[in-house]
Amino acid sequence: MPSLELYQTLMRISGHRWVNISPQLMDILKSSANTHTLVDVYLFEERWDAATRLADQGDAWDYRLIEKVADAVVTHRPDWVIQTSRLQA
């Protein structure tokens, strides 16, 4: 089961091989149905635009996902947070 903790562990133990492992792992995460874990990884890596795109593509009623992304990107993508909050309202 994918998780941010597993991703971080693999990053830590892979050392210099991370450059080769990371793209493969991201492909696995993208193909899984676990949107929350993929968003967690994007946020951990500070890939703000990827996280907001994923939140936009997801279920508009997945408030937990949208809230998680909005809380994390508010200082980096305030316009997205405002726009998304208006749509949710």
trRosetta pair geometry for C-beta under 8 A, 3 or more apart (Angstrom, degrees):
i j d omega theta_ij theta_ji phi_ij phi_ji
1 6 7.9 161 91 -19 60 151
1 34 7.7 121 -170 -74 75 154
2 6 6.3 -132 -151 61 44 135
2 7 7.3 42 -168 -49 87 99
2 28 7.2 168 -82 124 130 104
2 29 5.7 143 -156 -107 158 81
2 32 5.6 172 6 38 140 174
2 34 5.2 178 63 62 115 152
2 37 4.6 127 116 139 105 164
2 38 8.0 30 126 -53 145 68
3 6 4.6 98 56 5 83 100
3 7 7.0 -142 96 -4 46 87
3 37 5.8 -103 -110 -121 31 120
3 40 7.8 -19 -172 78 51 153
4 7 5.4 -54 -150 37 35 116
4 8 6.2 34 153 -19 68 106
4 37 6.3 -159 -43 -146 69 74
4 40 4.0 -94 -65 137 123 131
4 41 6.1 -167 -108 -67 80 66
4 44 6.0 150 -150 -42 115 143
5 8 5.8 -54 -146 38 30 110
5 9 6.3 32 153 -20 64 107
6 9 5.6 -53 -146 36 31 113
6 10 6.3 31 155 -17 65 105
7 10 5.9 -57 -149 37 27 109
7 11 6.4 31 151 -22 63 107
7 25 6.8 133 -124 160 86 137
7 29 7.7 24 -88 -73 126 138
7 37 7.7 150 -26 178 128 101
7 40 7.9 158 28 105 143 104
7 41 5.4 -123 -162 -102 175 110
7 44 7.4 141 101 61 133 158
8 11 5.5 -52 -148 34 32 116
8 12 6.3 33 154 -20 65 106
8 44 7.2 -116 -73 -167 102 155
9 12 5.7 -55 -148 36 30 111
9 13 6.3 9 163 -3 67 111
10 13 6.4 -63 -137 46 27 96
10 14 5.7 27 166 -28 65 117
10 18 8.0 130 133 -114 78 87
10 21 6.6 -144 159 142 112 141
10 25 6.6 153 110 -101 153 153
11 14 6.3 -60 -139 30 19 109
11 18 5.7 53 -143 -124 63 129
11 22 7.6 51 -102 -88 88 98
14 17 4.6 -108 176 75 92 96
14 18 4.5 123 97 -71 120 72
14 21 5.1 -93 -149 22 158 153
15 18 6.7 -163 85 -21 22 95
16 19 7.2 -24 172 7 55 105
17 20 5.4 -56 -172 43 68 108
17 21 5.6 59 134 -20 89 111
18 21 5.5 -64 -134 46 34 106
18 22 5.5 46 167 -39 72 106
19 22 6.5 -38 -136 18 17 115
20 23 7.5 -63 -171 29 29 99
20 24 7.5 14 148 -3 61 114
21 24 5.9 -72 -161 44 41 109
21 25 5.8 37 151 -22 78 113
22 25 5.7 -59 -142 38 29 111
22 26 6.3 29 160 -20 66 105
23 26 5.7 -53 -146 36 32 112
23 27 6.5 37 153 -22 64 102
24 27 5.7 -51 -153 31 33 114
24 28 6.7 34 149 -18 64 103
25 28 5.6 -51 -153 34 36 113
25 29 6.4 34 150 -17 67 104
26 29 5.6 -53 -146 38 35 111
26 30 6.1 36 155 -20 67 106
26 41 7.6 -175 -108 132 80 148
27 30 5.8 -54 -145 37 29 111
27 31 6.3 20 158 -13 63 110
28 31 6.1 -65 -148 41 27 104
28 32 6.5 32 153 -30 64 105
29 32 5.7 -52 -149 24 32 114
29 34 7.3 -78 -153 72 72 101
29 37 6.3 -129 -145 111 106 105
29 38 4.8 143 157 -94 109 89
29 41 6.2 -20 -166 18 168 156
30 38 6.5 99 -86 -119 49 138
32 37 7.3 -13 90 61 137 128
32 38 7.4 175 64 -47 100 110
34 37 4.2 17 134 20 118 116
34 38 6.5 139 101 -16 73 87
35 38 5.7 -59 -150 40 36 111
35 39 6.2 36 154 -19 70 106
35 54 6.4 168 -161 171 97 113
35 58 5.6 110 -177 -103 160 125
35 62 7.6 12 88 168 143 168
35 65 6.3 -2 118 -117 118 144
36 39 5.7 -54 -147 38 31 111
36 40 6.3 37 151 -24 64 104
36 64 7.5 -10 -105 114 122 112
36 65 6.0 -117 -92 -97 78 95
36 68 7.4 76 -141 33 86 166
37 40 5.4 -49 -148 32 34 116
37 41 6.5 34 153 -18 65 102
38 41 5.8 -52 -150 35 33 110
38 42 6.4 35 151 -18 65 104
38 54 6.3 -158 110 -143 115 159
39 42 5.5 -52 -145 38 34 113
39 43 6.2 32 156 -17 67 107
39 51 5.4 89 -147 -139 77 88
39 54 5.6 -158 -83 98 89 139
39 55 6.8 79 -114 -61 131 87
39 65 6.1 150 -12 -153 167 92
39 68 6.3 92 129 102 136 128
39 69 6.0 -84 -163 -71 126 100
40 43 5.9 -58 -148 39 28 109
40 44 6.2 32 153 -22 64 108
40 68 7.8 -48 -77 163 71 141
41 44 5.5 -51 -144 36 32 115
41 45 6.2 17 159 -6 65 110
42 45 6.1 -67 -147 48 26 101
42 47 4.3 -91 -158 70 78 106
42 48 7.8 147 154 -74 100 15
42 50 4.6 -142 -137 97 128 109
42 51 4.0 171 115 -68 130 87
42 54 6.7 171 -1 10 161 140
43 46 7.3 30 -174 -80 34 34
43 47 7.6 -86 -58 48 23 69
43 48 7.9 63 -111 -94 59 54
43 51 5.4 78 -63 -97 76 150
43 68 7.5 -100 -44 150 158 97
43 69 7.1 -142 -74 -112 119 61
43 72 4.6 -32 -140 175 125 164
43 73 7.8 -110 -116 -50 95 87
46 76 7.9 180 -161 -99 89 164
47 50 4.1 -3 140 31 114 121
47 51 6.1 133 95 -23 74 89
48 51 5.8 -61 -150 37 29 111
48 52 6.3 22 158 -15 67 107
48 72 7.9 -163 -114 120 82 98
48 73 4.9 121 -146 -120 104 115
48 76 4.7 -126 -104 121 157 138
48 77 5.3 165 165 -27 126 121
49 52 5.9 -54 -143 39 32 106
49 53 6.2 34 156 -21 65 106
49 77 7.6 146 -79 -80 58 141
50 53 5.8 -53 -146 35 30 112
50 54 6.4 29 155 -19 63 107
51 54 5.9 -57 -150 36 29 110
51 55 6.4 28 153 -17 64 106
51 69 5.0 173 152 -130 106 107
51 72 6.9 -63 145 86 162 131
51 73 6.5 179 88 -51 128 130
52 55 5.6 -53 -146 38 35 112
52 56 6.2 37 153 -21 66 105
52 69 6.1 144 -90 171 55 132
52 73 6.2 -49 -63 26 106 177
52 77 5.8 -87 -59 115 147 168
52 80 5.0 -35 -140 -175 144 157
52 84 7.9 -131 -149 -49 97 141
53 56 5.6 -56 -149 37 31 112
53 57 6.3 25 155 -17 66 109
54 57 5.8 -57 -144 39 31 108
54 58 6.3 40 155 -33 63 106
54 69 7.7 -178 74 -87 92 144
55 58 5.8 -50 -147 22 30 117
55 65 5.8 179 -119 138 84 98
55 66 5.3 118 -168 -104 116 61
55 69 4.3 -96 -59 19 148 164
55 70 7.9 157 -173 -40 166 74
55 84 7.2 7 126 -126 127 149
56 84 7.7 -110 -85 -98 81 112
58 62 5.2 -60 140 40 124 141
58 65 5.6 -50 102 106 166 155
58 66 7.7 -152 73 -58 124 83
59 62 4.3 97 72 -23 97 104
59 65 7.8 100 55 35 82 139
60 87 7.5 -100 -149 142 113 117
60 88 7.9 -173 180 -97 86 71
62 65 4.2 14 132 23 115 118
62 66 6.3 132 94 -16 73 91
63 66 5.7 -60 -143 44 34 109
63 67 5.7 36 159 -22 70 110
63 88 7.2 102 -115 -144 90 129
64 67 5.8 -56 -142 39 25 111
64 68 6.2 31 156 -24 62 107
65 68 5.7 -53 -148 32 28 113
65 69 6.6 21 157 -11 63 106
66 69 6.0 -58 -149 40 30 106
66 70 6.0 29 155 -19 66 111
66 84 6.2 -169 -165 169 112 128
66 88 6.6 157 130 -78 154 135
67 70 5.7 -55 -139 40 29 111
67 71 6.1 31 161 -20 65 107
68 71 6.1 -56 -149 35 23 109
68 72 6.5 13 157 -12 60 113
69 72 5.9 -66 -149 41 30 107
69 73 5.9 -4 167 5 70 117
70 73 6.6 -73 -133 49 23 90
70 74 6.2 50 166 -65 63 91
70 80 7.9 -150 -109 114 72 90
70 81 4.7 112 -148 -127 89 93
70 84 6.1 -144 -86 87 115 136
70 85 6.9 104 -137 -61 147 93
71 74 6.4 -26 -148 -19 22 114
73 76 4.8 -81 -157 60 69 102
73 77 4.3 -9 160 37 118 104
73 80 6.5 -19 117 72 134 126
73 81 6.4 -177 92 -56 90 105
74 77 7.6 -62 -99 63 13 61
74 78 6.0 47 -176 -98 55 71
74 81 4.9 48 -110 -67 70 165
75 78 7.0 17 -117 -58 18 95
77 80 4.0 0 147 24 114 121
77 81 6.4 130 103 -22 77 87
78 81 5.4 -55 -149 36 39 113
78 82 6.2 40 155 -20 71 103
79 82 5.7 -52 -147 36 32 111
79 83 6.2 30 156 -16 66 108
80 83 5.8 -57 -145 41 30 109
80 84 5.9 25 159 -15 66 113
81 84 6.0 -59 -141 42 25 108
81 85 6.0 28 158 -22 63 110
82 85 5.8 -58 -146 36 25 111
82 86 6.5 27 155 -20 62 105
83 86 5.9 -56 -154 33 29 111
83 87 6.6 27 152 -17 64 105
84 87 5.7 -53 -149 36 34 111
84 88 6.3 33 153 -18 66 106
85 88 5.6 -55 -146 38 32 111
85 89 6.3 36 153 -25 65 103
86 89 5.7 -52 -148 30 32 112
